[in-house]
Amino acid sequence: MDLDVDYATGLLAAVLLGVGFVLQQYSAEQEPESRFLRLRILTDLLRQPRWLLGIACMIVGYVLVAWSIDHLELTVVEPLLTTYLIWALVLAVPISRQPVKVSEVTGALILIGGVTLISLSRSPTPVGLSFGSFSHWYAAAIIAGIAFAAVAIGHRRQGQVRATLTGIAAGLVFGIQDALTRQTLEGLQGNSWTVLFSTWSAYALVGAGILGIWLMQNAFSAAPLHASLPAIAAGEPLAGIALGIVVFGDRVQITPGMLAIEAGGIAALIVGVIAVARASAFSGLRKITDVIPRTPDIHSPRIRTPRNRAPRPGSADAAPVNGMPLDAPAARKFSRLAHRHQVQDSPSGGDGR
């Protein structure tokens, strides 16, 4: 019975994460490209109610993830959390007003099947049976280095490539965060919660969480959701499972039957993630500026007037003075004064040559 509650808690966490990611992406993608990898992207998003609701859903979701990690192995929890792609798709459909295709539903079923196969091949053990020594955290440093390289390369790219690489980095950081959550919970066993103030993993957990959220918002702002969410969904379980094995000594069953089940589960997981992430509902979540025609910029360098000629009054090139529109006589007078000023300042000294 307890095991059923643990699995149900993990699924509920996946639901909240999926809803939270869609709400955050819908807001983050409205940010201009110039704010990529800048802290201002977070300060702007903090003023948007939709994004705050998405963050609230994500926080509650990760609290439930912590509960699951406290009762299940990381190698079980991580695949279970990838089902948030399905719940993200459920919310993205009404927002984007895109129909659900048979291939997308099939991908969702394949994803669920992959998670089920991977979960069945694992034997949950309590957190207290793991070791989690600090000396084993070199694996987290390697994963962090890979995340840094992905961000550095993505910074020199544009569009979907940038979103995918930044999403991979965010997913890897979230995988490290999951492992740090497990380490922190292990330190709390048999101790008061005040021990958190003297535990290195608690501070590292907060830092990883902030960094992961920041990277995720930058990935969301770079391209539609289908470019970043699959990368996050793939990077987080890969990092979490790797750290579960290296740091915490999670058991990997190597019997031929179990290896076949695990291989099939991983293959189904990858195929399902790709199929669900390519859903038209995700690609339909675009920037508002992508569907609303842009207003021409009167200051654009493409709008030029011939040399030594003032804009013709009443034309599209004529601009107001100090923000106030000009009537016809005033516009003609302003045009003559501007023309005289341009002639006097010309290199020919005003002789017209």
Buried (B, 14 or more C-beta within 10 A) or exposed (E): EEEEEBBEBBBBBBBBBBBBBBBBBBBBBBBEEEBBBEEEBBEBBEEBEBBBBBBEBBEBBBEBBBBBBBBBBBBBBBBBBBBBBBBBBBBBBEEBEBEBBEEBBBBBBBBBBBBBBBBEBBEBBEBEEBEBEEEBBEBBEEBBEBBEEBBEBBEEBEEBBBBBBBBBBBBBBBBBBBBBBBBBBBBBEEEEEEBBEEBEBBBBBBBBBEBBBBBBBBBBBBBBBBBBBBBBBBBBBBBBBBBBBBBBBBEBEEEEEBEEBBEBBBEBBBBBBBBBBBBBBBBBBBBEEEEEEEEEEEEEEEEEBEEEEBBEBEEEBBEEEEEEEBEEEEBBEBBEEBBEEBBEEBEEEEEEE
